[in-house]
C-alpha cells in the first residue's frame, strides 16, 4: 500500500505536467493554414504575378480497385499519360498527389467522375498575366508555392507571409470531440513587392531585343534600361525567355538572367572607365595626340587593333570616337596596374552589382599582383576580364550622372496587402569616382562618338545621345576565343541632361552571319528602344535632323 500511495503521488504530482502533455499529443491535431502569397507589381501598379484559385488532385491508391480504368479517365484532364497515372494509382499507398495545380473547372470535371479514392482540394496557384514579360526577373514558384527563381526566390520571405494554424481535439480515430477547438492563429498574407520595372518599356525592350538577336542569328542577348539619377532599373529584358506559367518547359538558356548571371568581356564599352582614370590623374587631356598604325608590340607580343592599318596621328577624343584599341593600350600602360585597378575599384567593378536579383555574379579579374604588361594593355580596351551587363552599366552611369555612382536597384518598395508602403528603396550613392569636370569631358567625347563615330547607327533623329560601341572576344576555358563574340552598345540620353542609360549586349557562339559587331547588331536595338522611351516619356526633340552633328546644333 505504501508503494502504491507513493507511486500515485509521483504520477499525480511529479509527472503531472509531462503526462498531461503526452496525453494532449494524442488528443490534439495541428492543422497548418497556408498564407496567401503577396503580389508582384510593376512601377505603375500593374500586376506581374498574382494568385488565382486552383485545386490539387490527390489519390488514396489503397482504395482504388481498377487503377488503369481510373488512369484513363483522369488522363483526359491531367497533363500525364494513362500509363504514368496508372503507375501511381497501382502502388497501394495511402496518399499521392496527382496534380498540384489545376483550374477549378478541371477540378469540377474530375469530381463529377465520382471516382473512389480520388479527391480535389482547394488551393491557390500563381499566375503571370503577361506571360513571357520579364520572365527571368519575376522567376516562378514550385509546387509548394515557394519561390524558385527571380524575385519570387529573392524576396520569397516577403511574399510568402506567415502560415497560421488550427489546433483541434480529436478522438483516436481522428474525429473532432467537444470542446474541439483549442487554438486558432490566422495566416498572415504576404506583402506585395513593387518593382522599378515599367511594363511598357520592358515590352519594347523585349520586342526589339528579340528582333536584334534573330536578325544577327545570335545565341542570346540582354537589355538593361536604368534611370541615370536614381539607379532604378526601368527595364531588364533577356532573349530567349520563357513563360513562367509553364516553367517546366523552360530550358536553362531561357531561364538564365544574362544581365546579372553571365559575366562577359565588355570590350570597348569599358574604354570610358580607362579614360576616366587617365583624365582624373592628369596624365592625358582630350586633345593628347597618339600615333596609330594598327597594332602595338607589348613585351614581344603583337596586339592588333580592330582596324589593321590605324588612323595615323589622332587625339584621345578621336580615339574614343573611332574606338582605337591601340590608343587605349597606350593609355593603360601609362596608367599602370595599380592606378587602373584603383579606378576599377572606385567604379565598383570589383564586386557583384547587388541589384536585388538571385545569381548576381562576381566579375572576373586577373589579380593585380599577377597583371603583366600584356594583360594591362588588353584591359585598357576591355579584354582579358569579364563583368556582367549590370556591373558595366552601373559603372558608366557614374559618368552620365556627373561623377556620382548610385546603387542599382530593381525593387521600388514593399507594400502591405492593403497597399500601404512598408519600406521604400532609397537612392543610395555608392561613391564619387570622378569629378564633375572629368565626367563632363567624357560626356562630350561620348557624344561625339555617337554623333559621328562608331555609334552613328544608334542615333535617333532629333535627339543627342552619348554612347560607346563594343565588340569583344569571349573567354572560353580561360582563353580568349577567336570565334565567339559579344557585341554591345552602351549609351545615355538625351544630352546634355540624360534621363536614362541603356546597354544592349548580344552574344554569339560561332557567328553564322555577317553581323557581329556592336555597331551592326546592338546599336540598332538601342536606337529602337530609345525611340520608344522618348515618345513614351514625352521627351521632345531639340536637335535638327542631323542630330546636332553640325556646328551650332548642340545646345
Secondary structure, DSSP 4 states (H G I P E B T S, - for coil): -HHHHHHHHIIIIITHHHHHHHHHHHHEEEEEEPPPPPPEE-TT--EEEEEEEEEEEEE-GGG-S-HHHHHHHHTTTSSS-HHHHHHHHTS--S-EEEEEEE-HHHHHHHHHT--TTEEEEEEEEEE-TTTTTTHHHH--B-TTS-B-SHHHHHTHHHHH-B-EEEEEEE-TTS-EEEEEEEEEE--BPPPEEEES--HHHHHHHHHHHHHHHHHTT-SEEEEEEEETTT-BEEEEEEES---GGGGGG--HHHH--HHHH--B--GGGGHHHHHHHHHHTTS--TT-EEEE-SEEEETTEEEE-SSTT--EEEEHHHHHHHT-HHHHHHHHHHH-HHHHHHHHHHTTTTS---SS-TT-PPPB---GGG--HHHHHHHHTT-SSBB-HHHHHHHHHHHHTTT-EE--BSEEEEE-TTS-EEEEPPP-EEE--S-HHHHHHHHHHHHHHHHHSGGGGG--TT--EEEEEEEEEEEETTEEEEEEEEEEEEEEESTTS--EEEEEEEEEES--SS--SHHHHHHHHHHHHHHHHHHHTTPPP-S-TTTT-STT---
